[in-house]
Amino acid sequence: MGQDDGRDEERPAHFVTVPPFRIARYQVTNADYAAFRPFTFADPALPATSVSWLDAVEYCEWLAAQWSLPVRLPTEAEWEFAARGGREQQLYPWGNHLPEAIPGRWREGPEPVGLGVPNEYGLYDMCQNVHEWCKDWYDASYYSISPEDNPQGPPQGTRRASRGGAWRHHIKFSRCAARSSIRPEYRYADYSCRVVA
């Protein structure tokens, strides 16, 4: 996890292990989320946005009951493991270079999920489209004390961790190691989630 030549909160790079888990191929879509909480939307294939961390946790609990499986948000460690797609020490899921800018992409909102090429684990839109909530509380210095085995983040905090790039940013893609966070009650047009079981 992490990147030694990245931002302060991404250091130090360190080895961790995570137990086996399943993660959704796609970010939660409007169609997915409307089954839980009906609302009006233009495109069912767009990621469900303006979802707070609290909303995302409630959605996971509802989905767990529907599927009779333990469903939750990924930890930061699980998310980064999944985003890398088996490419250790690579900056992005596809390698070390930003892709060419495509005119017209992400001008006024996110794109439907799954339009691009999946990573080596078959996961779409990792590090792009919308930020994805993680289970962990956020602490910029957590990596200096993170356990090696299945880190769960700090026990408390005021902000929840999130990962991935978003359509609203000048640079639309994030590195696999890039970390971000906001307060769990906030809802933004570039925040959504992806579930794990």
N, C-alpha and C positions, 0 to 999 in steps of 0.2 A: 504494500500500500504506500501511497505517497510518492513524492518526487523531490529529490534532494536539491535540484536546481529550480524548483517551483516556488510558489509563494510561501511565506513563513508558516502558515497553517497546514501546509502539505509536507512539512519536514518534521522528523527525519523519515526517509523512506524506510520501511521495515517489513519483515516477513510476518504474515499472520496465516492461520488456518481457519477455515469455516467448515462446519459440518455440511453434508449434502442438503440441497434445497432445490425447489423448483421455482422458476421465475417466469412471469408472463412474457410472451414474445413481444407484446405491444403495450404501449401506454394505455391506460383506461380510457375508453372512448365515450363520446356522448351517449351512444346507444347502450353501452354497459352501465353507465352511471344513471341513466334515465330509468332503468329497470328497478333501481334502488330508490331514487328520488326523482320523480317525474318533473320535467322542465321542458321548455321550448328551445329547440336548437335547429340550426340550418342544415348541418351535415352530420349524420350519425357516425361517420368515420373519423371525425376530428377528435383529438384528445379532449376529455372533459377538463375545462380550465376553471379558474376562480374557485378551486377546491382548497379549503384550508387543511392543515394537518389534522385537525379534529374531525373534519368531514371525511378525510381519507381513512382515518382509523375506524370511524363509524361504518363506512362502506365495506372495509375489510371484515368487520364483525358480521355485517349482514351477509356478505358473500360466503363467509365461513359456514353460516347456518344453511345457506342454499346448497353448498357443495359437500357439507358434512366433512370438512377438512379444516385444519388450522390455517387460516389465511391472515396475513399481516403485511405491513410495509417491510421492505428490506432494510437490513442494517447498512451502514456505510461500507463495511467490509464486504458484505454480500454484493452490494451494488457495484463496487469497484471491480470485484472479481468477475462479475457477469459482464460489465462493460468492456473489460480487457479481452474477453473472448479467448483466453489462453495465450495472449500475446504479452508476456511479461516485459516490463521496461519499455513498452511502446507508448507513445503519447496519446494516441487515439485508438478507437476500436479497429481502425483500418490500417494503422501504421504510424509513421512519424510526421506526416505532412498534412496540412489542411487541404481539403479538396478545393478545386476551382470554384469560385463564386458563380452561381447560376442566376442570371438576371431574373427578377420577378419573384424569387422564392422568399417566403416569409415576409411579405411587404406589410400585410395588415393583420396577420394572425398566424397561428400554427397551420401545418399542413395535415391532411389525413395521415393516420399512422400507417407504417409499412410501405411507404412509397420507394424508399431507398433500398440499398443492399444490406442484408443482415450481417452481423458479425459472425465469427466462427462458431458461436454457440447458437446461431439462428435467431438472435434477438435484434429487433428493429429499433431505430431511432435512439440508440444509446448515445449520449453526449450531444443530442440535438433535439429540436422541435420545442420541447417544454422542459422546465425544471421538474424533477421528480422528488417527492418527499421521501425521506428515510425515517426509520424508526427512532434513531438516536437523538438525544439531546446534543447540542453543538457546543464544543469547546475548542477554540483555536489552538490550544496547546495540548490537546488530548494525545496526540501521537507520541509525545515524550513519555507518557505513562501507560500507553495502550498495552493490554495483555496480548500475548502471541496467539492465544487460543480463543477464537470466536469473540472478538471484541464487540461489546454492546453499546459503547459510548459512555459518557459520564452519567452518574446516577441522577443528576438534576441539572437544570439550567433555565434559561429564559427564551432560548431560540431552538428550533428543531433543524437538524441537518437536511440539506437537499443536495442533489447532484444533477449534472447534465447541463447542456447548453439550452438556450431559449431563443425563440424567434424575435424577441424585443431587443436583443443585444446587438451592438455594432458588429462584433464577431459572433456568428450564430452557433459556433461549435465550441464545446468545452473539451479540455483534456480529461482523460480518465481519472486523473488524480485531483482535479479541481474540486474544491469544496465551497459550498455556500450555505446560507441559513437565513431564516426569518422567524418571526414569532409564530407560534402554532395556530393562532386565531386569524392570521392574515389570509386574505384571498386575493390573488393576483392573476391577471389574464395570461401569464406564462407559467403557471404552476399547475401540475397534475400529479399523477402517481402511477406506479406499476406495482403489482402485487406479487408476493411470494407465498409458497406453501411448504 
